[in-house]
């Protein structure tokens, strides 16, 4: 199993009694210079642009780099498409329109067909899905992953991370699987979800994996609707200072969403009542 640069850096022991730092780096396949690298945080200007992009993407998820660039310029921000593209990638945002298949799938990343076309969702735990969204902070950002039941819109688990590494996606799925097991689990084709380490606990639980068509946001529409609710009803209303505040705020919101917020599509019942069959 491949490991990230940050994981390998954490394995280095400067005071190891037998192995020098140089030897440890060589054994881990890690450049010694990278051991001392400290990432430079985004500038205040870029963080401001990312907040604007997040809000506009929530309103118009089909806007690509050219439209986002035009919108920012029209709003008085002097930006170019290269900068907008980099920030969108950093935020994990991609316009939702069909794109050509420009490269072959990596052998290390296994993709599955979309299983839910014309499927009638009739019961809880028939279909679950997950996705990742960007959560802004006052001076930075984090990423949010959640698992939702399609029939009831019940959020089974959620987790925050400061990076887009696969570990927190695995953690949120494993937490959800401790409660129940779905028949089908749907994701998009992001690198986190096509990795073997993410798929392993689901396949071990004999869950059928399904993946959206590339750029087809409506293949995973219930998660997209959840993100809109989270952004408009919680994130955009509170200016989180740091990760602790975002965890606290979302920790209040998800119980409210599950147990107290009437859902129009559920006949104004709550996701909790529908998921657990409460009359």
LORO-88978 format. One record per residue: residue number from 0; x, y, z of N, C-alpha, C in turn. Coordinates in nm, 3 decimals, always signed. Layout:
// residues N
NUM|X|Y|Z|X|Y|Z|X|Y|Z
...
// end
This chain:
// residues 279
0|+0.084|-0.118|+0.000|+0.000|+0.000|+0.000|+0.089|+0.124|+0.000
1|+0.065|+0.218|-0.090|+0.143|+0.340|-0.096|+0.106|+0.431|+0.019
2|+0.207|+0.509|+0.064|+0.186|+0.601|+0.175|+0.217|+0.742|+0.130
3|+0.153|+0.836|+0.192|+0.173|+0.975|+0.154|+0.306|+1.026|+0.206
4|+0.349|+1.140|+0.150|+0.472|+1.203|+0.195|+0.464|+1.237|+0.343
5|+0.350|+1.291|+0.388|+0.335|+1.330|+0.527|+0.344|+1.209|+0.620
6|+0.284|+1.096|+0.579|+0.292|+0.975|+0.661|+0.436|+0.929|+0.675
7|+0.511|+0.928|+0.565|+0.651|+0.883|+0.571|+0.736|+0.978|+0.654
8|+0.708|+1.108|+0.648|+0.782|+1.204|+0.730|+0.759|+1.176|+0.878
9|+0.638|+1.135|+0.916|+0.609|+1.109|+1.058|+0.682|+0.985|+1.109
10|+0.723|+0.897|+1.018|+0.792|+0.775|+1.060|+0.940|+0.797|+1.092
11|+0.994|+0.913|+1.056|+1.135|+0.940|+1.080|+1.158|+0.965|+1.229
12|+1.261|+0.899|+1.285|+1.298|+0.917|+1.427|+1.436|+0.981|+1.431
13|+1.445|+1.113|+1.457|+1.575|+1.181|+1.457|+1.675|+1.121|+1.557
14|+1.625|+1.064|+1.668|+1.714|+1.011|+1.771|+1.721|+0.859|+1.768
15|+1.697|+0.798|+1.650|+1.701|+0.652|+1.641|+1.839|+0.600|+1.681
16|+1.848|+0.498|+1.769|+1.979|+0.453|+1.819|+2.064|+0.380|+1.715
17|+2.006|+0.330|+1.608|+2.082|+0.250|+1.512|+2.083|+0.308|+1.371
18|+1.976|+0.379|+1.331|+1.966|+0.429|+1.194|+1.975|+0.580|+1.191
19|+2.062|+0.631|+1.107|+2.073|+0.776|+1.090|+1.951|+0.827|+1.014
20|+1.930|+0.958|+1.019|+1.820|+1.019|+0.944|+1.838|+0.993|+0.796
21|+1.961|+1.000|+0.747|+1.988|+0.974|+0.605|+1.944|+0.833|+0.565
22|+1.979|+0.734|+0.650|+1.943|+0.595|+0.619|+1.793|+0.574|+0.625
23|+1.728|+0.633|+0.726|+1.583|+0.620|+0.736|+1.514|+0.677|+0.613
24|+1.560|+0.793|+0.568|+1.501|+0.855|+0.448|+1.520|+0.764|+0.326
25|+1.641|+0.705|+0.314|+1.665|+0.618|+0.199|+1.575|+0.495|+0.203
26|+1.555|+0.435|+0.321|+1.471|+0.316|+0.333|+1.324|+0.347|+0.304
27|+1.282|+0.468|+0.334|+1.143|+0.509|+0.312|+1.121|+0.570|+0.175
28|+1.228|+0.581|+0.095|+1.213|+0.643|-0.036|+1.179|+0.790|-0.026
29|+1.238|+0.858|+0.073|+1.205|+0.997|+0.102|+1.328|+1.084|+0.084
30|+1.315|+1.188|+0.002|+1.425|+1.281|-0.014|+1.453|+1.350|+0.119
31|+1.580|+1.358|+0.159|+1.612|+1.414|+0.290|+1.567|+1.559|+0.300
32|+1.577|+1.634|+0.192|+1.538|+1.775|+0.195|+1.390|+1.791|+0.226
33|+1.307|+1.693|+0.180|+1.163|+1.704|+0.202|+1.126|+1.687|+0.349
34|+1.218|+1.629|+0.428|+1.190|+1.609|+0.570|+1.175|+1.743|+0.642
35|+1.244|+1.844|+0.590|+1.243|+1.975|+0.656|+1.153|+2.076|+0.586
36|+1.077|+2.027|+0.489|+0.989|+2.118|+0.415|+0.865|+2.151|+0.496
37|+0.833|+2.278|+0.504|+0.711|+2.323|+0.572|+0.623|+2.394|+0.469
38|+0.500|+2.346|+0.445|+0.416|+2.408|+0.343|+0.385|+2.553|+0.378
39|+0.381|+2.636|+0.274|+0.350|+2.778|+0.292|+0.199|+2.795|+0.287
40|+0.138|+2.858|+0.388|-0.008|+2.876|+0.388|-0.051|+2.970|+0.276
41|-0.176|+2.958|+0.236|-0.229|+3.045|+0.133|-0.235|+3.189|+0.184
42|-0.217|+3.283|+0.093|-0.223|+3.425|+0.129|-0.366|+3.463|+0.165
43|-0.380|+3.577|+0.234|-0.512|+3.626|+0.269|-0.595|+3.652|+0.143
44|-0.529|+3.700|+0.037|-0.601|+3.727|-0.087|-0.655|+3.598|-0.148
45|-0.573|+3.492|-0.149|-0.619|+3.364|-0.204|-0.731|+3.305|-0.119
46|-0.721|+3.317|+0.013|-0.828|+3.267|+0.099|-0.958|+3.341|+0.073
47|-0.949|+3.472|+0.047|-1.068|+3.549|+0.012|-1.127|+3.500|-0.119
48|-1.041|+3.476|-0.219|-1.090|+3.426|-0.348|-1.154|+3.288|-0.333
49|-1.097|+3.204|-0.246|-1.152|+3.071|-0.225|-1.289|+3.078|-0.159
50|-1.310|+3.173|-0.070|-1.443|+3.191|-0.010|-1.545|+3.229|-0.118
51|-1.504|+3.320|-0.208|-1.594|+3.361|-0.315|-1.623|+3.245|-0.410
52|-1.520|+3.169|-0.445|-1.538|+3.054|-0.534|-1.629|+2.949|-0.471
53|-1.613|+2.926|-0.342|-1.696|+2.829|-0.271|-1.844|+2.869|-0.279
54|-1.873|+2.996|-0.255|-2.012|+3.043|-0.259|-2.069|+3.035|-0.401
55|-1.989|+3.074|-0.500|-2.040|+3.071|-0.638|-2.056|+2.928|-0.688
56|-1.964|+2.839|-0.648|-1.976|+2.699|-0.687|-2.100|+2.635|-0.625
57|-2.132|+2.673|-0.500|-2.252|+2.620|-0.435|-2.378|+2.664|-0.511
58|-2.375|+2.787|-0.564|-2.489|+2.837|-0.642|-2.491|+2.777|-0.782
59|-2.375|+2.766|-0.845|-2.366|+2.723|-0.986|-2.255|+2.619|-1.002
60|-2.278|+2.494|-0.964|-2.173|+2.392|-0.970|-2.128|+2.355|-1.111
61|-2.198|+2.404|-1.212|-2.161|+2.376|-1.350|-2.064|+2.480|-1.407
62|-2.025|+2.580|-1.328|-1.930|+2.680|-1.374|-1.789|+2.621|-1.374
63|-1.724|+2.626|-1.490|-1.585|+2.583|-1.501|-1.490|+2.700|-1.481
64|-1.363|+2.678|-1.511|-1.260|+2.779|-1.490|-1.288|+2.908|-1.568
65|-1.324|+2.902|-1.699|-1.348|+3.028|-1.771|-1.460|+3.112|-1.710
66|-1.572|+3.049|-1.675|-1.683|+3.124|-1.617|-1.650|+3.177|-1.479
67|-1.581|+3.095|-1.398|-1.542|+3.141|-1.266|-1.446|+3.259|-1.276
68|-1.353|+3.252|-1.372|-1.259|+3.363|-1.391|-1.333|+3.489|-1.432
69|-1.425|+3.476|-1.526|-1.504|+3.593|-1.570|-1.585|+3.650|-1.454
70|-1.646|+3.562|-1.376|-1.729|+3.607|-1.263|-1.646|+3.683|-1.161
71|-1.526|+3.632|-1.129|-1.441|+3.700|-1.033|-1.394|+3.835|-1.086
72|-1.357|+3.839|-1.214|-1.314|+3.966|-1.273|-1.430|+4.066|-1.276
73|-1.549|+4.016|-1.308|-1.664|+4.104|-1.313|-1.699|+4.158|-1.174
74|-1.655|+4.085|-1.070|-1.679|+4.128|-0.932|-1.567|+4.218|-0.880
75|-1.471|+4.251|-0.967|-1.364|+4.342|-0.930|-1.237|+4.277|-0.882
76|-1.219|+4.146|-0.906|-1.100|+4.074|-0.864|-1.011|+4.047|-0.985
77|-0.886|+4.089|-0.978|-0.793|+4.071|-1.088|-0.728|+3.933|-1.078
78|-0.782|+3.837|-1.149|-0.731|+3.700|-1.146|-0.720|+3.646|-1.289
79|-0.636|+3.546|-1.305|-0.623|+3.477|-1.431|-0.671|+3.334|-1.420
80|-0.694|+3.266|-1.533|-0.746|+3.128|-1.528|-0.653|+3.030|-1.460
81|-0.521|+3.050|-1.468|-0.429|+2.956|-1.403|-0.447|+2.960|-1.251
82|-0.463|+3.080|-1.199|-0.481|+3.094|-1.054|-0.615|+3.035|-1.011
83|-0.721|+3.061|-1.087|-0.853|+3.007|-1.053|-0.849|+2.855|-1.059
84|-0.785|+2.799|-1.161|-0.777|+2.653|-1.173|-0.704|+2.593|-1.054
85|-0.592|+2.654|-1.011|-0.517|+2.601|-0.897|-0.599|+2.605|-0.770
86|-0.670|+2.715|-0.746|-0.749|+2.727|-0.624|-0.865|+2.629|-0.624
87|-0.930|+2.609|-0.738|-1.040|+2.513|-0.745|-0.990|+2.372|-0.718
88|-0.873|+2.339|-0.771|-0.815|+2.206|-0.745|-0.781|+2.191|-0.598
89|-0.725|+2.296|-0.538|-0.693|+2.291|-0.396|-0.818|+2.270|-0.313
90|-0.929|+2.327|-0.356|-1.056|+2.314|-0.283|-1.127|+2.182|-0.313
91|-1.078|+2.109|-0.412|-1.143|+1.983|-0.449|-1.271|+2.004|-0.528
92|-1.283|+2.117|-0.598|-1.404|+2.150|-0.673|-1.381|+2.131|-0.822
93|-1.480|+2.071|-0.888|-1.473|+2.047|-1.031|-1.610|+2.072|-1.092
94|-1.612|+2.144|-1.203|-1.740|+2.173|-1.268|-1.809|+2.044|-1.307
95|-1.942|+2.040|-1.294|-2.018|+1.918|-1.317|-2.080|+1.919|-1.456
96|-1.998|+1.887|-1.554|-2.046|+1.867|-1.690|-1.965|+1.752|-1.749
97|-2.021|+1.678|-1.845|-1.948|+1.564|-1.901|-1.817|+1.607|-1.964
98|-1.710|+1.532|-1.936|-1.578|+1.564|-1.990|-1.525|+1.444|-2.068
99|-1.438|+1.466|-2.166|-1.382|+1.354|-2.241|-1.287|+1.273|-2.154
100|-1.272|+1.146|-2.187|-1.177|+1.060|-2.118|-1.041|+1.081|-2.183
101|-0.957|+1.165|-2.120|-0.832|+1.204|-2.182|-0.717|+1.109|-2.148
102|-0.737|+1.020|-2.051|-0.629|+0.929|-2.014|-0.687|+0.797|-1.968
103|-0.603|+0.693|-1.971|-0.646|+0.562|-1.926|-0.648|+0.558|-1.774
104|-0.734|+0.473|-1.718|-0.740|+0.457|-1.574|-0.611|+0.397|-1.522
105|-0.565|+0.446|-1.407|-0.448|+0.389|-1.343|-0.481|+0.247|-1.296
106|-0.383|+0.157|-1.308|-0.406|+0.020|-1.265|-0.423|+0.012|-1.114
107|-0.370|+0.113|-1.041|-0.383|+0.112|-0.896|-0.518|+0.163|-0.849
108|-0.597|+0.218|-0.941|-0.726|+0.275|-0.903|-0.837|+0.202|-0.977
109|-0.919|+0.130|-0.901|-1.023|+0.047|-0.959|-1.155|+0.122|-0.963
110|-1.216|+0.128|-1.080|-1.343|+0.196|-1.098|-1.453|+0.094|-1.122
111|-1.575|+0.131|-1.080|-1.690|+0.043|-1.092|-1.799|+0.113|-1.172
112|-1.887|+0.039|-1.237|-1.996|+0.103|-1.314|-2.100|+0.165|-1.222
113|-2.176|+0.257|-1.278|-2.285|+0.321|-1.204|-2.403|+0.224|-1.201
114|-2.449|+0.187|-1.082|-2.550|+0.082|-1.064|-2.691|+0.135|-1.037
115|-2.708|+0.267|-1.031|-2.833|+0.321|-0.977|-2.923|+0.383|-1.081
116|-2.889|+0.372|-1.208|-2.975|+0.428|-1.311|-3.106|+0.351|-1.317
117|-3.218|+0.422|-1.299|-3.353|+0.366|-1.301|-3.379|+0.269|-1.186
118|-3.298|+0.274|-1.081|-3.321|+0.192|-0.962|-3.419|+0.264|-0.870
119|-3.520|+0.194|-0.823|-3.619|+0.251|-0.732|-3.570|+0.234|-0.588
120|-3.541|+0.347|-0.522|-3.492|+0.343|-0.384|-3.612|+0.329|-0.292
121|-3.625|+0.214|-0.223|-3.746|+0.182|-0.149|-3.728|+0.165|+0.002
122|-3.603|+0.159|+0.052|-3.584|+0.126|+0.193|-3.450|+0.181|+0.243
123|-3.438|+0.200|+0.373|-3.309|+0.240|+0.430|-3.204|+0.134|+0.406
124|-3.080|+0.177|+0.399|-2.964|+0.090|+0.379|-2.963|+0.019|+0.244
125|-3.047|+0.063|+0.153|-3.040|+0.010|+0.017|-2.922|+0.074|-0.057
126|-2.908|+0.206|-0.041|-2.799|+0.279|-0.105|-2.744|+0.383|-0.009
127|-2.612|+0.380|+0.009|-2.541|+0.487|+0.077|-2.450|+0.555|-0.024
128|-2.407|+0.676|+0.009|-2.305|+0.740|-0.073|-2.223|+0.836|+0.011
129|-2.110|+0.879|-0.044|-2.023|+0.972|+0.026|-1.964|+1.070|-0.073
130|-1.912|+1.180|-0.021|-1.842|+1.278|-0.102|-1.764|+1.369|-0.007
131|-1.686|+1.459|-0.065|-1.603|+1.553|+0.010|-1.640|+1.695|-0.032
132|-1.644|+1.786|+0.063|-1.666|+1.927|+0.029|-1.569|+2.014|+0.108
133|-1.550|+2.136|+0.058|-1.459|+2.234|+0.117|-1.534|+2.316|+0.222
134|-1.471|+2.332|+0.340|-1.529|+2.412|+0.448|-1.432|+2.524|+0.481
135|-1.476|+2.647|+0.464|-1.387|+2.760|+0.485|-1.374|+2.793|+0.634
136|-1.257|+2.844|+0.672|-1.230|+2.896|+0.805|-1.188|+3.042|+0.791
137|-1.173|+3.112|+0.902|-1.135|+3.253|+0.896|-0.999|+3.269|+0.828
138|-0.903|+3.185|+0.862|-0.768|+3.196|+0.807|-0.720|+3.065|+0.744
139|-0.809|+2.989|+0.686|-0.770|+2.864|+0.624|-0.891|+2.786|+0.579
140|-0.881|+2.654|+0.580|-0.991|+2.570|+0.535|-0.968|+2.427|+0.578
141|-1.074|+2.349|+0.578|-1.069|+2.206|+0.602|-1.160|+2.138|+0.501
142|-1.157|+2.006|+0.499|-1.243|+1.928|+0.411|-1.338|+1.843|+0.496
143|-1.460|+1.831|+0.447|-1.564|+1.754|+0.516|-1.606|+1.636|+0.430
144|-1.609|+1.518|+0.489|-1.663|+1.398|+0.423|-1.780|+1.347|+0.505
145|-1.883|+1.296|+0.438|-1.999|+1.243|+0.509|-2.055|+1.123|+0.432
146|-2.122|+1.036|+0.505|-2.193|+0.922|+0.445|-2.342|+0.942|+0.468
147|-2.421|+0.932|+0.361|-2.565|+0.957|+0.370|-2.642|+0.838|+0.314
148|-2.755|+0.808|+0.376|-2.847|+0.705|+0.328|-2.944|+0.770|+0.229
149|-2.955|+0.716|+0.109|-3.034|+0.780|+0.003|-3.183|+0.782|+0.036
150|-3.235|+0.676|+0.090|-3.380|+0.668|+0.112|-3.427|+0.770|+0.214
151|-3.354|+0.784|+0.324|-3.398|+0.869|+0.434|-3.326|+1.003|+0.441
152|-3.217|+1.018|+0.365|-3.127|+1.136|+0.372|-3.057|+1.145|+0.508
153|-3.053|+1.035|+0.581|-2.991|+1.033|+0.714|-2.839|+1.032|+0.701
154|-2.771|+1.121|+0.773|-2.625|+1.125|+0.773|-2.573|+1.027|+0.877
155|-2.507|+0.921|+0.831|-2.463|+0.815|+0.920|-2.331|+0.846|+0.988
156|-2.244|+0.923|+0.923|-2.114|+0.957|+0.980|-2.056|+1.075|+0.903
157|-1.968|+1.150|+0.969|-1.899|+1.260|+0.904|-1.762|+1.278|+0.968
158|-1.672|+1.344|+0.896|-1.537|+1.364|+0.948|-1.473|+1.483|+0.878
159|-1.384|+1.553|+0.950|-1.309|+1.666|+0.896|-1.162|+1.628|+0.879
160|-1.096|+1.695|+0.784|-0.954|+1.674|+0.762|-0.892|+1.801|+0.706
161|-0.765|+1.823|+0.737|-0.695|+1.939|+0.683|-0.632|+1.908|+0.547
162|-0.638|+1.781|+0.503|-0.585|+1.744|+0.372|-0.687|+1.655|+0.299
163|-0.661|+1.633|+0.170|-0.747|+1.547|+0.090|-0.695|+1.404|+0.082
164|-0.609|+1.365|+0.177|-0.561|+1.227|+0.178|-0.675|+1.132|+0.210
165|-0.660|+1.007|+0.167|-0.770|+0.912|+0.170|-0.807|+0.869|+0.312
166|-0.718|+0.887|+0.409|-0.740|+0.832|+0.542|-0.870|+0.875|+0.607
167|-0.906|+1.003|+0.596|-1.028|+1.047|+0.664|-1.152|+0.997|+0.593
168|-1.143|+0.968|+0.462|-1.255|+0.908|+0.389|-1.276|+0.763|+0.435
169|-1.168|+0.692|+0.456|-1.177|+0.555|+0.509|-1.237|+0.557|+0.649
170|-1.194|+0.653|+0.731|-1.243|+0.660|+0.869|-1.393|+0.682|+0.874
171|-1.446|+0.770|+0.788|-1.589|+0.799|+0.793|-1.670|+0.679|+0.745
172|-1.619|+0.605|+0.647|-1.689|+0.486|+0.600|-1.687|+0.376|+0.706
173|-1.572|+0.356|+0.769|-1.564|+0.253|+0.872|-1.656|+0.285|+0.989
174|-1.668|+0.413|+1.022|-1.759|+0.452|+1.130|-1.903|+0.421|+1.093
175|-1.941|+0.449|+0.969|-2.077|+0.421|+0.925|-2.104|+0.270|+0.925
176|-2.006|+0.191|+0.884|-2.025|+0.047|+0.875|-2.038|-0.019|+1.012
177|-1.998|+0.050|+1.118|-2.016|-0.007|+1.252|-2.162|-0.011|+1.293
178|-2.247|+0.066|+1.225|-2.389|+0.071|+1.261|-2.473|-0.021|+1.174
179|-2.456|-0.015|+1.042|-2.533|-0.095|+0.947|-2.445|-0.125|+0.826
180|-2.503|-0.195|+0.730|-2.432|-0.225|+0.606|-2.526|-0.199|+0.489
181|-2.484|-0.119|+0.390|-2.571|-0.094|+0.275|-2.560|-0.205|+0.172
182|-2.658|-0.211|+0.083|-2.648|-0.303|-0.030|-2.555|-0.247|-0.137
183|-2.566|-0.116|-0.163|-2.486|-0.049|-0.264|-2.426|+0.076|-0.203
184|-2.299|+0.103|-0.236|-2.232|+0.225|-0.191|-2.186|+0.302|-0.313
185|-2.231|+0.427|-0.326|-2.202|+0.506|-0.446|-2.107|+0.622|-0.414
186|-2.013|+0.647|-0.505|-1.920|+0.760|-0.494|-1.899|+0.818|-0.633
187|-1.823|+0.929|-0.638|-1.776|+0.976|-0.766|-1.644|+0.904|-0.797
188|-1.574|+0.948|-0.902|-1.451|+0.880|-0.943|-1.326|+0.953|-0.894
189|-1.337|+1.024|-0.782|-1.221|+1.089|-0.724|-1.116|+0.989|-0.681
190|-0.990|+1.034|-0.675|-0.881|+0.942|-0.645|-0.894|+0.881|-0.506
191|-0.959|+0.951|-0.413|-0.978|+0.892|-0.280|-1.066|+0.769|-0.289
192|-1.171|+0.774|-0.372|-1.271|+0.668|-0.375|-1.235|+0.554|-0.470
193|-1.145|+0.578|-0.563|-1.101|+0.470|-0.651|-0.980|+0.396|-0.596
194|-0.928|+0.439|-0.481|-0.811|+0.374|-0.423|-0.850|+0.245|-0.353
195|-0.759|+0.151|-0.354|-0.784|+0.020|-0.293|-0.807|+0.031|-0.143
196|-0.736|+0.123|-0.077|-0.749|+0.134|+0.069|-0.888|+0.183|+0.107
197|-0.951|+0.266|+0.024|-1.088|+0.310|+0.053|-1.187|+0.198|+0.026
198|-1.168|+0.126|-0.083|-1.264|+0.024|-0.122|-1.258|-0.101|-0.035
199|-1.144|-0.125|+0.029|-1.124|-0.251|+0.103|-1.231|-0.278|+0.209
200|-1.262|-0.185|+0.300|-1.363|-0.219|+0.402|-1.501|-0.242|+0.344
201|-1.536|-0.176|+0.235|-1.666|-0.197|+0.172|-1.673|-0.333|+0.105
202|-1.569|-0.369|+0.033|-1.567|-0.500|-0.032|-1.563|-0.611|+0.072
203|-1.492|-0.587|+0.183|-1.486|-0.688|+0.289|-1.624|-0.710|+0.351
204|-1.707|-0.606|+0.351|-1.843|-0.617|+0.404|-1.942|-0.663|+0.298
205|-1.891|-0.702|+0.181|-1.972|-0.753|+0.069|-2.073|-0.649|+0.020
206|-2.028|-0.524|+0.016|-2.109|-0.415|-0.037|-2.077|-0.398|-0.185
207|-2.180|-0.378|-0.267|-2.160|-0.353|-0.409|-2.122|-0.207|-0.430
208|-2.014|-0.182|-0.504|-1.966|-0.047|-0.528|-2.021|+0.007|-0.659
209|-2.060|+0.135|-0.655|-2.113|+0.204|-0.771|-2.042|+0.338|-0.782
210|-2.016|+0.383|-0.905|-1.948|+0.511|-0.925|-2.018|+0.594|-1.031
211|-2.026|+0.724|-1.003|-2.088|+0.817|-1.097|-2.015|+0.819|-1.229
212|-2.088|+0.857|-1.335|-2.021|+0.893|-1.458|-1.941|+1.020|-1.435
213|-1.832|+1.039|-1.507|-1.744|+1.155|-1.484|-1.819|+1.284|-1.511
214|-1.817|+1.374|-1.410|-1.880|+1.504|-1.425|-2.031|+1.502|-1.414
215|-2.091|+1.390|-1.373|-2.237|+1.380|-1.366|-2.281|+1.398|-1.221
216|-2.304|+1.524|-1.184|-2.338|+1.555|-1.046|-2.469|+1.490|-1.004
217|-2.562|+1.472|-1.095|-2.693|+1.419|-1.057|-2.688|+1.269|-1.030
218|-2.576|+1.203|-1.059|-2.562|+1.063|-1.020|-2.546|+1.050|-0.869
219|-2.507|+1.156|-0.801|-2.489|+1.153|-0.656|-2.562|+1.272|-0.594
220|-2.685|+1.295|-0.641|-2.757|+1.419|-0.613|-2.787|+1.439|-0.466
221|-2.808|+1.331|-0.389|-2.846|+1.349|-0.249|-2.732|+1.407|-0.167
222|-2.608|+1.369|-0.198|-2.494|+1.430|-0.128|-2.480|+1.575|-0.169
223|-2.500|+1.606|-0.298|-2.490|+1.745|-0.342|-2.594|+1.832|-0.272
224|-2.715|+1.780|-0.254|-2.818|+1.856|-0.182|-2.781|+1.872|-0.035
225|-2.719|+1.769|+0.023|-2.673|+1.781|+0.161|-2.572|+1.893|+0.174
226|-2.475|+1.900|+0.081|-2.374|+2.005|+0.088|-2.436|+2.143|+0.079
227|-2.536|+2.160|-0.006|-2.603|+2.290|-0.016|-2.668|+2.328|+0.117
228|-2.732|+2.231|+0.181|-2.794|+2.257|+0.310|-2.690|+2.292|+0.415
229|-2.581|+2.217|+0.420|-2.475|+2.243|+0.517|-2.416|+2.382|+0.496
230|-2.391|+2.419|+0.369|-2.329|+2.549|+0.342|-2.425|+2.663|+0.377
231|-2.548|+2.658|+0.326|-2.640|+2.771|+0.344|-2.696|+2.780|+0.485
232|-2.715|+2.667|+0.552|-2.779|+2.668|+0.684|-2.681|+2.671|+0.800
233|-2.552|+2.645|+0.772|-2.455|+2.642|+0.881|-2.327|+2.719|+0.847
234|-2.254|+2.674|+0.745|-2.120|+2.726|+0.721|-2.121|+2.875|+0.686
235|-2.209|+2.915|+0.590|-2.210|+3.054|+0.547|-2.266|+3.148|+0.653
236|-2.337|+3.093|+0.751|-2.393|+3.176|+0.857|-2.296|+3.196|+0.974
237|-2.191|+3.115|+0.979|-2.096|+3.121|+1.090|-1.955|+3.134|+1.033
238|-1.883|+3.227|+1.083|-1.746|+3.250|+1.036|-1.651|+3.172|+1.127
239|-1.633|+3.042|+1.098|-1.550|+2.958|+1.183|-1.408|+3.015|+1.193
240|-1.357|+3.023|+1.315|-1.221|+3.072|+1.336|-1.117|+2.965|+1.303
241|-1.144|+2.840|+1.343|-1.044|+2.735|+1.330|-1.113|+2.600|+1.318
242|-1.033|+2.495|+1.314|-1.085|+2.359|+1.298|-1.175|+2.322|+1.415
243|-1.136|+2.361|+1.536|-1.216|+2.327|+1.654|-1.356|+2.387|+1.645
244|-1.365|+2.512|+1.601|-1.496|+2.575|+1.588|-1.579|+2.509|+1.478
245|-1.514|+2.473|+1.367|-1.589|+2.407|+1.260|-1.640|+2.271|+1.305
246|-1.559|+2.200|+1.381|-1.603|+2.069|+1.432|-1.719|+2.086|+1.529
247|-1.713|+2.190|+1.612|-1.820|+2.216|+1.707|-1.948|+2.256|+1.634
248|-1.936|+2.346|+1.536|-2.054|+2.391|+1.462|-2.121|+2.280|+1.384
249|-2.041|+2.200|+1.314|-2.096|+2.089|+1.238|-2.149|+1.981|+1.332
250|-2.085|+1.970|+1.449|-2.133|+1.876|+1.550|-2.271|+1.913|+1.602
251|-2.305|+2.041|+1.599|-2.441|+2.084|+1.633|-2.536|+2.066|+1.514
252|-2.484|+2.094|+1.393|-2.574|+2.096|+1.278|-2.623|+1.958|+1.238
253|-2.535|+1.859|+1.234|-2.577|+1.728|+1.184|-2.684|+1.662|+1.271
254|-2.677|+1.668|+1.405|-2.791|+1.618|+1.484|-2.919|+1.694|+1.455
255|-2.909|+1.826|+1.435|-3.027|+1.904|+1.397|-3.081|+1.857|+1.262
256|-2.990|+1.839|+1.165|-3.031|+1.794|+1.031|-3.100|+1.658|+1.039
257|-3.045|+1.567|+1.117|-3.098|+1.431|+1.124|-3.229|+1.421|+1.202
258|-3.239|+1.493|+1.313|-3.349|+1.466|+1.407|-3.452|+1.577|+1.421
259|-3.421|+1.698|+1.374|-3.514|+1.809|+1.398|-3.555|+1.884|+1.272
260|-3.482|+1.872|+1.164|-3.509|+1.949|+1.044|-3.608|+1.875|+0.954
261|-3.731|+1.922|+0.938|-3.826|+1.854|+0.848|-3.775|+1.861|+0.704
262|-3.792|+1.753|+0.631|-3.743|+1.743|+0.494|-3.862|+1.736|+0.399
263|-3.871|+1.832|+0.310|-3.987|+1.839|+0.220|-4.004|+1.711|+0.140
264|-3.892|+1.657|+0.088|-3.900|+1.536|+0.007|-3.943|+1.414|+0.086
265|-3.937|+1.422|+0.219|-3.978|+1.312|+0.306|-4.116|+1.336|+0.365
266|-4.194|+1.424|+0.305|-4.325|+1.457|+0.359|-4.315|+1.531|+0.490
267|-4.211|+1.613|+0.504|-4.183|+1.693|+0.624|-4.158|+1.607|+0.748
268|-4.110|+1.486|+0.726|-4.056|+1.405|+0.835|-3.906|+1.428|+0.842
269|-3.845|+1.386|+0.951|-3.701|+1.403|+0.964|-3.629|+1.279|+0.909
270|-3.503|+1.294|+0.867|-3.427|+1.177|+0.824|-3.420|+1.067|+0.930
271|-3.407|+1.106|+1.057|-3.402|+1.007|+1.165|-3.528|+0.923|+1.168
272|-3.644|+0.986|+1.160|-3.770|+0.912|+1.169|-3.788|+0.819|+1.050
273|-3.746|+0.864|+0.933|-3.761|+0.779|+0.814|-3.661|+0.663|+0.820
274|-3.539|+0.692|+0.859|-3.435|+0.587|+0.863|-3.470|+0.478|+0.965
275|-3.518|+0.518|+1.081|-3.548|+0.421|+1.186|-3.694|+0.377|+1.188
276|-3.772|+0.422|+1.091|-3.911|+0.377|+1.079|-4.002|+0.427|+1.188
277|-3.975|+0.548|+1.239|-4.061|+0.606|+1.342|-4.189|+0.658|+1.277
278|-4.307|+0.621|+1.322|-4.433|+0.666|+1.260|-4.447|+0.817|+1.264
// end
